[in-house]
C-alpha cells in the first residue's frame, strides 16, 4: 500500500486502515480477556495506540496468536457444547467460536473497501485470489 492509504477515510465516520488494525488488536485482547475471565472484557485495558506500522503489525500478530493459542489450549479436546465466553456473552463453543473469525472477516472487508476507494486501479481479485503467477 501507499503511505497515504493507511490513514485514508472515504467518509469521516469510517476507520482508516491503521485504525482498523488498532481495533483488531483491541478485539483480540478483549476476546482473550473475556475468554480467561468468563466476563465482560476490559476494553480500556486492551487499548492499542500504536501508530508505527511495523510495531502495529507485530502487536496484531502477537494478540492474534495469543488468542488462538488460548482457544487451542482450552478447547482442543472439548465438544461443541462446551461453554465459551465471547466478549462477555456465554455461548456453546460451536456457535460462539465463529464470532471471532467473523469479526476478522468483517474488518478484512472494511480494509478492502478502503483500499479500493483510495486506489480504484487496485485489483482486489487479482491480489486476493492470484496464485502469484505460477501455473
Secondary structure, DSSP 8 states (H G I E B T S, - for coil): --GGGTT--SSTTS--HHHHHHHHHHHHHHHHHHHHHSS---TTTT------HHHHHHHHHHHHHHHHHHHHHHHTT--TTSEEEETTEEEEHHHHHHHHHHHHHHHHHHHHHHHHHH-TT--HHHHHH--TT--
